[in-house]
Amino acid sequence: MSIIHPFKAIRPHPPHAAEVSCPPYDVISTAEAGELAEGRPNSYLRVIRPEIDFAEGVDPYAAEVYERGRANLERLIDADVLVEEEEPGLFVYRLVRNGHRQLGLVCTVDASEYENGTIRRHEKTRPEKEDDRTRHLDVSSVHAEPVFLAFRDEAPNADEIKSAIVAATTDRPLMHFVSDDVTHTLWRVRNVADFGAMFADVPELYIADGHHRSAAGGRIAAERAARNPDHRGDEEYNRILAVVFSESELQILPYNRVVRDLDGMSETDFLERLGTLGTLEAVAEGTTPEPADPGSVCIRIGSGWHRLTFDESTIDRADPIACLDVALLQDRVLGPLLSIGDPRIDERIGFVGGSRGTAELERLVDAGEWAVAFSMHPTSMTELLRVADAGEIMPPKSTWFEPKLRSGLFAHRFETNREPVQ
């Protein structure tokens, strides 16, 4: 059973939507956030990355930084840039990029379902990032950004849910704008109760993106419940802001890899060792250096591309983790040949989102910044769901969802007491 709720949204007044909205907090650095917010006092980056309001080198985890984020949010509300709705509602959010369209339902979900596994996860959280998002929630009492969830296409009522989401888009949109080559449109849902009834038969939801926000929401729910002697279970702090999509709506791009050096090998030696792992062939000039099928990887080294295809008989397709392309690369190339141990912390490896394309991999290698680049086949939603159902954890940097949910279009206050910012 999946429980969803309407919520009193904090959202931009439509004329301010484009200027307020911004990329999610975790896809840009502090420096990039500062550049994007330069000259934009109403940028939502000042809420989710408030360290940009301080001098360079400030501790982003300092108490005054979190307090600034809270104050910036309240300032936008008091200035009537953002509006806090008086009645709970649901919304439909559409993103369109390069011909790809996805429609999701904006709602809140029960934190208890994250804790009991009804909302399934596939990623291991990092303590410092989870602590950061928890502090942000605790100081502001607002879910400033949503979690990105999915439901299976074959789930009970899935077709009915998808049809109802599409039907909501026949009304006049609440906001509509283009940013970073993505068209964002938001509609208010009329028949709120219908969605709750339909989702009640969906057995599980899956986190596509937002594991740290989910974990932080779960922690805050438990902490607020423990501090409330009259806790009932239906308080707003028991809920997490989310956008829920059907699995077929989502698009996963490759999460490519680059490595600083060849661990003492020459390019010739490295290619020879790769040749022992499967079929290695040069990629013809003019051919797109992207793997056409799972079980292969394209490699930029020197001034050329090669394609390595692993022997299918050596891949255990029954193991939901070991058969992933990112695991094959780590277990057979990055670890044994290049001595990359834990890719989460090894400074010799970098990750490049698939939206930047293979041209970016060529640029990084050709400029001498990195010795070798790996163009990956994207992880599929089927693979992700299989890992989550098995209760396993995906290797780090396995998925790059595109387009990204835009931050600043909706937030959820789970504690109602607030004072205007002077």
C-alpha positions, 0 to 999 in steps of 0.5 A, a space after each residue: 500500500 502506498 499512501 500519498 497526501 495533498 499538501 499546502 504548497 509553497 510555490 512561486 507566483 507564476 511570473 517569478 517561477 523562472 527567476 526563482 527556480 534552480 538546479 537541485 542542490 546536489 548536482 552543482 558545486 558551491 562555486 557553480 551555485 554562486 555563479 548561477 545566483 549572481 545578480 539573482 536575489 530571488 534565486 532558490 539557490 539561496 535557500 538550498 545552498 545558502 553558503 553562497 551568501 557568505 564569504 568564500 571558505 565558509 563552513 557550509 555546515 555552520 549553524 548560521 548557514 542553515 539559519 540563512 537558508 531558512 531566513 531566505 525562504 521566509 524572505 521570499 514568502 514575505 516579499 510575495 515572490 513565493 506564495 504559501 497556499 492555505 488549502 492542501 493540494 496535489 499537482 502534476 509536473 511535466 518536464 520536456 527535454 529534447 523530445 522526451 516528456 515525463 509527467 509526475 504527481 507532486 504530493 507528500 508520502 509517509 516517512 513510515 513507508 520509507 522506514 518499513 521498505 514500502 518505499 524502496 531504496 537502491 543507494 547507500 547514503 553518505 553520513 555527512 550528506 544525510 546529516 546536512 539535509 537533516 540539519 537543513 530540515 530541522 532548522 527550516 521545518 520545510 522540505 525544500 526539495 522533493 524526492 524523485 519516486 517511481 512506480 512500476 508500470 504493471 502495478 495495480 491501477 498504474 494505467 488509471 494513475 497515468 491516465 488521471 495524470 494526463 487528464 489533469 493537463 487539460 486545464 490551464 497550467 499554473 506555471 509554464 517556462 523554459 530553463 536550461 533547455 527543459 520546459 517545465 509546466 505545473 498544473 493543479 489537480 482537481 480530483 485529489 481524493 481519486 489519486 489517494 484511492 488509486 495509489 492505495 493499491 500500489 504495493 511499493 514505490 521506488 526512490 529514483 533520486 533523492 536518497 539523502 533527502 529521503 533519509 533526512 525526512 525519515 530522521 526528522 519524522 522520528 525526531 519530531 515524533 519523539 519530542 511530541 507527547 501528543 504524537 498521533 501519526 498524521 502530523 505533517 512532519 510524518 510526510 516527505 515531499 515527492 514527485 511520483 512518476 511511472 517507470 516508463 516515463 523516466 530516462 536514465 543517461 549513462 554515468 561515465 567515468 574518467 581516471 587521472 592516470 594508468 597506474 604506471 602503465 603505458 597506453 599500449 600496456 593498458 590496451 593489451 591488458 584490456 584485450 585479455 578481458 574480452 573483445 577489444 576493437 577500435 571504434 571507427 572514426 565518425 561512429 558514435 562512441 557509445 555502447 549499443 548494448 549492455 556488457 560493453 564499454 567504449 574507452 577514450 585513450 590517447 587520440 582514439 576510441 576503443 570498444 571492449 565487449 565482455 564475454 557474455 558467458 562470464 557475466 552472471 545475469 542472475 546476480 542483480 549487482 554483478 551484471 551491471 555494466 558499472 560493476 563489470 567495469 569496476 570489478 574487471 578494469 578499474 579495480 584490478 588494472 587501475 587500482 581504483 578501490 572505493 570509487 566513492 572516495 578515490 580522488 583518481 576517478 571522476 564522474 561525468 553525467 551523460 547529458 554532457 555527451 562523449 564530446 566532454 570525455 574527449 575534451 577531458 582526455 585530449 586536454 591531458 586532465 585525465 588519462 582515460 575515459 569510459 563511455 558507459 551503457 546506461 543502467 535501465 529502470 528494470 535493472 534499478 528496480 530489480 536491485 531495489 526489490 532484492 534489497 541490494 545497493 547499486 554501485 556508486 554513480 550508477 544512474 543519471 536521470 535526465 531531465 532533473 526536477 527543478 528546485 523552487 517550484 514547490 516546497 512543503 512546510 511541516 511545522 506551521 509556526 513562523 515569524 515574518 523576516 524583518 
